[in-house]
Amino acid sequence: MSNIIPNIHKDKYEANLQKRTQSNSLIQGSRSLENSVDEVRSYLTETYPYVFENTLNDVNARTKIKEYIAKYVQEKGIKVEGYEGLDKTVAIITEDILDFGPITEYIVEENIEEIRVNSDTDIRIVVKGVEYRTDKRFSSLKQALSIAKKIVRTVGKNITPTEPIVDARLKNGQRVAVVIAPVCLTGINLTIRKQKNEVYTAEKLIKYGTATEEMFDFIDMLGEADISIEVVGPTNSGKTATLQTILSRLENKRRIITMEDTAELNLRRFDENASVLNNVLMWETKEGVTNLLDLLKQSLRQSPETMVLGEMRGEEAQTVIAAANTGHQIYNSFHANGPKDAPTRVLQMYMMGQTTLTQDMILDMIITAFPICIFQKKLKDGSRKIMSISELEGYEAGKLKYREIYKYKATGYTTITEIHPITGEKYTRKCILGQHIFVSPISEELYEGLIEAGIERERVNKYYTSGLSKERGEL
């Protein structure tokens, strides 16, 4: 250890150990491993909180933390009962703090999207949207619980039988959810959703089959006309990647403010010198200090041209709808099962706040605020598709009237051969076949709105002319 980490010297450690022993009432100044680890962990979380949080998926952060541990052990002269010398002391403390048992390799492997612990003997991983059961297992339930506690401690939280549920969001976007007994009947459920550092582009999503170039051109046109858009879908359907891509295609001079509970939108727009973010303000809530509603109210004072909510959940919907109905362009995402479900989901959030308006009045406001709904979901083969781009037109006889402009139409499946990420062996799996098709032209109202916003008539006609085929085939 002393040869690997610079500026770590055994002679300095021995000298500091002697000083600590002389001033310590414990025999030889030694302490239990648990007490020593608690001391070092407290130092790391207080002194290097951001680096410590990133140890779950950042190799560089883990290397840095190892160095900080070694320096602290040397300077404080820490001695652990049963271990002699600087190297062994640093090694055992580092292992206890940074090692995550059988899931360690999955935490550091970039290609793994999610780790799912169903019990101490059932560990699964997700790669490219597909779940695989591994042959790994914890040595015991006790080890699994210990590692779960270690993970949530990186963000200053703890989990106990009296507080058996923890949802931790790390600064790097990684999400950790833990449930233990007595709530969890198998002893422990642990899910780690890893946030990739990948910057998504339209080219990548087109390649993945999420959408087509023509669909992105249509969305671009709506953005230029300052029309607000909602991106909806189930959990893990790829909403954030799609929203990020849409935003990255807005004109560079537009003033954008993003607001999220946990910053996941990797929105990077640089000036002509490629040196600074150009006119993008990125905000994140802080638990117990500020929430999305606070950020929304502040954003209205910052002259935004485009406001972005990473995920709308509650009474902030009232402010969002009011802003969108008074000339502000807003992009947001939330959980919904399609365009039919989207307005009523927003209504539920709107009703979380105080209001004297009727539900019919609120629904009319919602549709006026967000006339375009993009619905996305993950298919059975793990692929993520924009299933539809719809124009919401209003309610008739209590039913939502809307038109699907684009939709994804599945046509069957084929069998493909891949390499198993765990065994390395070849295996076959089903891959869903289909295509995105143009279904229906936009309404006359939307057509006139786009023309009024200065969009070229020839460009708008492409999506309005009644002579367009409803199914032109693959785009």
N, C-alpha and C positions, 0 to 999 in steps of 0.2 A: 504493500500500500504506500509506504513512504517513498518508493521508487517511482510509483505511477503518478501520484498526486504531487505537484510542485509545492515547494515551501513547507513541506511537512517533515519534521525532524524528530527522530526518536529521542535524542538527547534533550530537546526542549520539552518533550512530553514527560520524560522522567523527572525533569526539574519541577515542572508544574504539578506533577503527581505528588511529589514530595511536599510541596507547599500546601497542597490541598489536604494531604494526610495529616500534616502538623496542625492544621486548623479545623480538622474534622474529628468529631467524637467517635465516629464509626471506626472499627478496627481496620487499620491500613487504608482507611478512606474508601473502601470498596462499597458498592451499592448493588442492589438487585438489577437485573436486566430491565425489568419493567420500569423501575424508577429512573434509570439512566435514559431509557428510550423516551419516557415522558418529558424529561428535562430537555433533551435534544430536539424533540418534536415541537415543544413549545417555543424554543428558540427559532426554529425554521419557520413556523407559521407566523410568528411575530416579525421576524426580520426579512424573510424572503417569501411572503405569502403568494405572490403571483407565480414564482418559479416552483414553489412547492405544489400548487394546484395543478401545474402542468406535468407533473411527474407521471400521471396516468397514461399519457400518450406521446410524450415528447422525450426522445432519447437524450437530446442536449440538456434538457431540464434535469433529467435523472443524473447525468454526469456532473452537472453543477452542484446538485444537492449532495452527491457523494463527496465532492470536494469540500463543501461547507461543513458536512458532518465531521470529516477528518480534521479540519482546522479547529472546529469547536472542541472536539475531544482532546486535541493536543493542548490548546490554550487553557482549558479548564481542568486538565489533568484528571479526566474521568476514568475510573477503574470499575469494571464490572466483575461481580463475584464469579469465580470459576474461569476467568479469562486473563491471560497474562500478555503484556506487551501492547504496543500501539496498533500493530497490524490486526491482531485478533479482536481487539476491542472495537476498532472502527468497523471491521467486517461484520461482527455480530449485530452491532447497532444499525448499520446500513441495511443489512438483510431484513431486520425486523421492521424497519421503516419503509423500505422500498420494494421488498419482495411481496408478490401477491399470489404465491403458491402456484397451483396448476393453471391459473388464468394469466400469469405474467406474460407469457409469449403472445397471447392473444391481445393483450393491452398494447404491446409495442408494435404489433404487426399492422401496418398501414392498410392493407387490403381488407381487413376485417371491419365490417360496419357496425356490428352489434355483438355483445356477449350476453348470453342468457343463462343464468344459473337457476334451474328449476328446483334443485335440492343439492345437497352436498355430493350426491353421486350422479347427477344429471346436469352436464355442462354442454351448452350448445353455442354455435357461432353463426353469424349471418354474413355471407359473402355474395355480393352482386344481387342482393335481395332474396337469396335462397338460404334457408336454415339447414344447418348440418349438426348432427349430434356427434360430439367428440368422445374419445375413450378416456378423457381426463376425469379425475374426481378428486375431491378434497380428502385428506386423510381421515377427517372426522367432521361432524357438524360444528364442533368447537373451533376447528381451524377455519371453516367457512365463515362463521360469525366473526372471528377475529379479523379476517381479511376485509369483511364488509365494514367493520368499524374503522379499520385503517383507511379505507377508501373515503368514507364520509368525513373523517377527521381532516382530510386535506382541505376541506372548505369550512372547517371549524364546527362541524356538527357531530352528533353522537346518536347512537341507536341502542335502545335498551328494551326489555320486556314491557316497561311502562310507557315507552315511546317507540312502538314497534314499526313505524312507517317513516321513511325519510326520502324526500325527493330533493336531490342536490344538483344544482346547475353550476358547472364550472365556467371560469372565464373564457376558456378555449372553446366553449360551445358544447362540450361533452355533457351528457345527462346521465345521472346515476339515480336509479330508483331501487330502494331496498325495503323488503317486508320480511319480518321475522316472527317467530312464535311470541305470543299465543295467536296472533292473527293468521300467520302462515302455518298450515297444518303439516307441511313437509320440513319445517324448521327454518328455511330461508328461501327467498326468491330475490335474485339480484339481477338487474338489467343495466348494462352500460351501453348507451348509444353514443358512438364516436362521431365527432364532427370532423369531416374532411376539410383540409385546407384548400381543396380544389376550387378554382374560380370557374364557375360554369359559364358557358357561352352558348349562343343559339346554335352554332356549328356543332358543339358537343351534343346538345339535346336532340338536334336533328339526326345526328349519327346514332344516338341511342334509340331513336324512334319515338321520343316523347312528343314531338310535334313536327310540323313541316315548315319549310321556309315561307310558304305563302301564309300560313297561320301567323307566324311572327311578323310578317309585313302588315297583316291586318291589325294586329295588336299595336304595332308601332304607330300606325295611322290614328288609332284611338288615343294613344298617348300624346301625340302632337296636337290633337284637338281638345286636350285637357279633360277627357272623359274618365271618370273614376271607374276602377275595376276591382272586383273581389275575386280572389283565388281560393277555392274551397276544395276540400277532400278529406279523407280519413287521415289518421296519424301515419306518419312515415310514407306518405304518398308522393313526396318530392315537391311539395308546395313551395318550400323555401328556395330550392334550386331554380324553379321556374320564375318565381317572383324576382329573384336576384338577376336572372337573365333579362327579364323584361326591363328592369330598372337600368341595367347597364347599357341598354340600347337607346335610352332617352338622350336627347341632345345635350351636349356637354355643358352648355351654359346654364341649364336649368338648375334652380336652387332646390335641393332635395333635403328633407329631414327624415331620417329613419328613427323609429322608436320601437324598442324591443325589451322584453323582460330579460332575455339573454341574447346578446349580439350574435346573430348567426348569418346575417346578410353580409356576405363578403363583397361589398360594393366598392370597387376601386376605379375611380375615374380620375385620370391624371391630366394636368395641363399640357400645353404643347412642349414643355421642357421635361415632361415625365418626372416631375419632382414632387408635386404636392397634390393632394386630393382637391379636385376642382368643384367648389360650391356644393359639397356634400357634408351635412352635419349628421353625425351618428350618435344617438343617445341610447342609454341603457338604464333600466330601472334599478333601484337598490332597495332590497327588502327592508321595510321598517322606516325608510327615508322618503322614497318617492315611488309612485306607481305610474302606469300608463296614462291615467287621466291627468295627473300632474304634468306629464311630459306633453300631452296633447294641448293643454291650456297654454303652456309656455311656447309651444311651437307656433301657435296662432299669433304670437307677438314677435315672431322672428321672420316675418314676411316670406313664408314658404311658397314655392310654386308647385311642389309636389310633396305631399305628406305620406309616409309609409308606416303602417302598423305591422310589425312582424307577425303578431297573432292577437286578434281581438277576442276577449273572453267575457267581459262584463259590462258594467254600467258606462264605461267609456264610449259605448256604442252611441249614446245620446249625443255626445260632443262630436263624434265622427259623422253622424248623419246630419247634424246641424251644419257642420263645416262643409260637407260635400254638397249640401243644398244651397250654400251661399257663395259658390264660386271657387271653392278649393278643390284641386284634384287630389284624390286619395286612392292609394293602393293598400289593400289589406288582405289578410288571409285568416281563415278560421276553419274549424271542423264542421263539415256538412256533407251529406250524402248525394249532393247534386244540385242543379239549379232550382228544382222544385222545393228543396228543403232549405235553401240558403236564406230567403227572406224571413221565414219563420224562426230560423236560428238567430238571426240578428234581432228579431222582435223579442225573443226570450232574453237576450242580453240587454236590450233597451229597457225592458220592464224591470230589470234589477234596480234601476234608479227610479226616483219619484217622477210621476208624470200625471197629467190630467187628460191627456189625449186618449182617444179610443184606439183599439188595435187596428181598425181599418185605416184610420188616419196615419198611424205609424207605418203600416205596411206600404201605403202610398208614398210616404216620405223615403222609405228604404229603397224602393224601386227607382224613384227619381234620382236618389243619391248614387246608386250603383246599378246602372242599366245593363252592365256587362258582367257575366259570371263565367269564370274559367273553372271547370271541374276536372280534377286530376285524381287518379288513384293508382295503386300498385296492383298489377295483375298476378294471377296465380304462378306465373313463371318468374316472378321477381322484377319484371320490367315495369317502368312507370310511364303512364300515358296521360296526355291531356285527352280526356274522354269527350269533352264538348266545350265549345265556346258558344254561349247563348246570350241572346238579347231578351231581357225581362221587360214586359210591356204593361203589366198591370193585372188586376183581378177581375174576373167576370163570374158572377154567380158563386163567389167564394173560392174559385179555382184560379191558380196562377196561369196567366197567359204568357207564354214565352216561345221563342223560336230558336232552334238550334241552327247556328250558322255553319259550324264545323262539328263533326263528331268522328269518333274512332269506331270503326266497324270491324269486329273480329270475324274472320272467315274460316278459322280452323286452327290446326296446330301441325307442327312438324317435330321430328325427333332430332336432337343435336347431341354431339359427343363433346364432353368437356373433361377436364382434369379435376379430380376430387381434391379440394383444398387441404384435406387432412391426410388422406391416404396416398395421394399422388397418383392414384390409378385412374384410368379412363372409365367414364360411365356415361350413360345416356339419360336425357331428360326431355320433357316436352317443352316446346317453345311456341307460344301463341302467335298465329299469323293474323294479319289484318291490315287495314289502311285507314288513313284519315281522308274523309270526303267532305266536299262542300255540299251542305244539305239545303239551305234556304237563304235567299238574299236578305239583306238588312231591311228594316222597316223604313217607310217614307220619313217618319219622324227623325230617325237616326241619320238617314241620308241628308236631310235638310240641315241637321245640326252639324254634320261634318263639313258641308259646303260653307255654312255660316262661320265655321272656325277657320276657314281659309285653306282647307284641303283641296287639292286639284280635282276638278270634276271628273277627269278621265280616270284618276286613281280610285275615286269613290265608286264610279260606275262599275268597276270590276266586281264589286260586292253587292250591287243593287240591281243592275239591269235584269229585267224579268226573264229575258231570254236565256239566262244562265241555266245550265243543266243542274238538276238537283243532285246528280251523282256523276261527277266528271271522272271518277276513278281515282287512282293514286296520284297525289299531288307532288 
